Amino acid sequence: MDTTSITISVFAGVFGCAYFIYGKKQQKLIPLLSGVGLCVVPYFLDSNMVLIGACVAMLIAPFLIKIDF
C-alpha cells in the first residue's frame, strides 16, 4: 500500500463512521449501509481511482436515494 491509498482509506473510514452513526441514530437504512460500505470497501480495492469512485458513489448515495422505512 502506498501513502495515497492509506490516506483515501482513512478518509473513507472517517466518513463511513459518521454515516453509520447518523444512519443508526436516525434509523435510516441508506446512510447506515453507505457507512458500512465506506468502512469495508478500502480493504478490497487496490486501484486508487476505483477506490475513489466507489467512495464518492457511496458518499452521494444517501442524497440521491430517498427511501423511508
RAFENCOR-V117983 format. One record per pair of residues at least 12 apart in sequence whose ideal C-beta (glycine too) atoms are under 6 Angstrom apart, sorted by sequence separation. I is the first residue (numbers start at 0). J is the second residue. D is the distance in whole Angstrom. If there is no record, write none. Layout:
# RAFENCOR-V117983
i | j | d
I | J | D
I | J | D
This chain:
# RAFENCOR-V117983
i | j | d
18 | 30 | 5
22 | 34 | 6
40 | 53 | 5
18 | 33 | 5
19 | 34 | 3
18 | 34 | 3
15 | 34 | 5
37 | 57 | 5
36 | 57 | 5
15 | 37 | 3
14 | 37 | 6
15 | 38 | 4
33 | 57 | 5
11 | 37 | 5
12 | 38 | 6
33 | 60 | 5
33 | 61 | 6
11 | 41 | 5
30 | 61 | 4
29 | 61 | 5
8 | 41 | 4
29 | 64 | 5
28 | 68 | 6
4 | 47 | 6
7 | 50 | 6
11 | 54 | 5
3 | 47 | 6
